[in-house]
C-alpha cells in the first residue's frame, strides 16, 4: 500500500535492485549528472509533471548539470511505495535523456 512506511526489508530490496539510489537521513537519495544545464532542467521538468500527477513531490536541487534528489513521504514519517515509484520514474526519464 502506498501510504505505509516501507519496512527495512523493502528498503534493502529496493537499494539492491536500484543501486544508484542510497539511503541518507531516512530518505531515498540519488545524484543525477547530465551533459549540461538544459538537459538537467529538462529532466526536472519531466519529473515535475509525474510528481504533480501523483501528488508526491521530491526534495531536490539543481546546480548546473547536477540534480540532487531526496525522496520521503512526510505523512508516514519515512520512505513509502510512493517514493519507490517516483524514483523508478525518475530513472526512466534519466535513462531516456542521458
C-alpha positions in Angstrom: 0.0 0.0 0.0 1.3 3.5 -0.9 0.6 5.2 2.4 2.5 2.8 4.6 6.1 3.3 5.7 8.4 0.8 4.0 9.9 -2.0 6.1 13.6 -2.4 6.4 13.5 -5.4 4.1 11.6 -3.4 1.4 14.3 -0.7 1.7 17.1 -3.2 1.4 15.5 -4.9 -1.6 14.9 -1.5 -3.4 18.5 -0.4 -2.9 19.8 -3.8 -4.0 17.7 -3.6 -7.2 18.3 0.2 -7.8 22.0 0.6 -6.9 22.2 4.3 -8.0 19.9 5.1 -5.1 21.1 5.2 -1.5 19.6 5.8 1.9 20.5 9.1 3.5 18.8 10.5 6.6 15.7 8.3 6.2 15.3 9.3 2.6 16.0 7.8 -0.8 18.9 9.8 -2.3 20.4 10.0 -5.8 22.5 12.4 -7.7 21.9 12.7 -11.4 24.6 14.2 -13.6 23.6 15.3 -17.1 25.6 16.7 -20.1 24.6 20.3 -19.4 22.2 22.6 -17.6 19.4 22.4 -20.3 19.3 18.6 -20.1 19.3 18.7 -16.3 16.4 21.2 -16.3 14.5 19.2 -18.9 14.8 16.2 -16.6 13.4 18.2 -13.7 10.5 19.5 -15.9 9.5 16.0 -16.9 9.8 14.6 -13.4 7.8 17.5 -12.1 4.9 16.5 -14.3 4.9 13.0 -13.0 5.3 14.2 -9.4 2.3 16.6 -9.8 0.1 13.8 -11.3 0.9 11.5 -8.4 0.7 14.3 -5.9 4.1 13.3 -4.5 6.9 15.8 -4.8 10.6 15.4 -4.4 13.0 17.4 -2.4 15.6 18.4 -4.9 18.0 21.0 -6.1 19.9 21.7 -9.2 23.4 23.1 -9.8 24.4 23.4 -13.4 24.3 19.9 -14.8 23.7 18.1 -11.5 20.3 17.3 -9.9 20.3 16.0 -6.3 17.1 14.2 -5.3 15.8 13.1 -1.9 12.5 11.2 -1.6 10.4 10.7 1.5 6.8 10.6 2.4 6.1 13.1 5.1 2.7 11.6 6.1 4.3 8.3 7.1 7.5 9.8 8.5 9.8 7.9 6.1 10.0 6.1 2.8 6.9 4.6 1.2 5.9 2.9 -2.0 5.2 6.4 -3.4 9.0 7.1 -3.1 9.9 3.8 -4.8 7.5 4.6 -7.7 8.8 8.1 -8.2 12.4 7.0 -8.0 11.8 4.4 -10.8 10.0 7.0 -12.9 12.9 9.4 -12.5 15.3 6.7 -13.5 13.3 6.1 -16.7 13.4 9.8 -17.6 17.1 10.0 -16.9 17.8 6.8 -18.9 15.9 8.2 -21.9 17.6 11.6 -22.0 21.2 10.7 -20.9 
